[in-house]
């Protein structure tokens, strides 16, 4: 991605990319990195404004990054309605501004945390997708000191926190659309080294690079064959 956070800019230096080998792939799961049926979907009754759900992205490479410091990624969201309902309007000025955020990565079942032992920070922007019922979350997540990103190992990449605020009217109003199904897909990620800059681009699924909300949409990967977007196609939408 062209955009990097200020912290990323301080940490990273430019350098040549190194082609990933063997087993590059991305995963997405609720709560942890254990890719199973229980982590593929969340069904919510939309009767609580205080709950939160976490989507954890993970990935693996065929080589070790000795001084890993950052991830940039693209998450595509498709909702099962003609346009984006108020409940999914997370951006500035949206009905649920602030209800989607990035969370600190801790100990997670099913993967290694390459951010452990450091301060973590990041940010994201929300941009329109390729259709009225789609949007994209593009994000950066960084650590302030380098550490190893192990080869052939499931490594945590980032955590998206989804709050249920304003799901029902408790006297302060609500944002309609909590019950609308949705599909989240992590389509691409760039990994950065302190000494070499960007060293890997992952743009394919591993075990499962998608997760659903309220049962998901008919065009979510898993319901139909996975269609891998090229990184060039993803980046073209950021220009």
Secondary structure, 3 states (H helix, E strand, C coil): CCCCCHHHHHHCCCCCCCCCCCCCEEEEEECCCCCCHHHCEECCCCCCCCCEEEEEEEEECCCCEEEEEEEEEEEEEEECCCCCCHHHCCCCCCCCCCCEEECCCCCCCCCECCCCCCCEEEEEEEEECCCCCEEEEEEEEEEEEEEEECCCCCEEEEEEEEECCCCCCCCCCCCCCCCCCEEEEEEEEEEEECCCEEEEEECCECCCCEEEECCCCCCCECCECCCCCCHHHHHHCCC
